[in-house]
Amino acid sequence: QVQLVESGGGLVQAGGSLRLSCVVSGRTASISVMGWFRQAPGKVREFVARISWSGSTIDYADFVKDRFAISRDNARASVYLQMNNLNPEDTAVYSCSARDDKDYNYWGQGTQVTVSS
């Protein structure tokens, strides 16, 4: 199995920044892609960003608007989401997910991001 633990969420004022972290453990050899998703209260889950395990391929949702950046460490044990110029619409629970050969089958517990106006 693969275990994911997110951290780095919190309360920030509009225009501020946060960096989310996701520590990966377990059978990491099965992971092909790491992704970040978010879900606000009463809203559906949204794709935010993804990065291949090798780091060669990166994709972002359009609503990121060049404000977020996804990355992973050299050991490929963690993935990060740098979030800049946050606005209240970014308030959500952000979850890290790992994709194997089939789907995003592994999920963390999520970390709350709250942006005040």
PEGIWO-V516779 format. One line per field, one symbol per residue. ss: DSSP state (@ for helix, = for strand, . for the rest). psi: psi as a letter, one per 40 degrees, with the letter a starting at -180 (. if undefined). burial: I if it has 9 or more other C-alpha atoms within 8 Angstrom, else O. A space follows every 50 residues. Layout:
# PEGIWO-V516779
ss->???
psi->???
burial->???
This chain:
# PEGIWO-V516779
ss->.======..====....=========.@@@..=======......===== ==.....===.@@@...=====.....======....@@@.========. ...====...======.
psi->ihhhhiieiahiiheaiihiihhhiagedehdihihiihiheiihihdii hideedhhiiidedffdihiiiidefeiiihhhifiideehihhiiihha edigehiaeihhhhhi.
burial->OIIIIIIIIIOIIIOIIIIIIIIIIOOIOOIIIIIIIIIIOOOOOOIIII IIIOIOOIOOOOOIOOIIIIIIOOOIIIIIIIIIIIIIOIIIIIIIIIII OOOIIIIIOIIIIIIIO
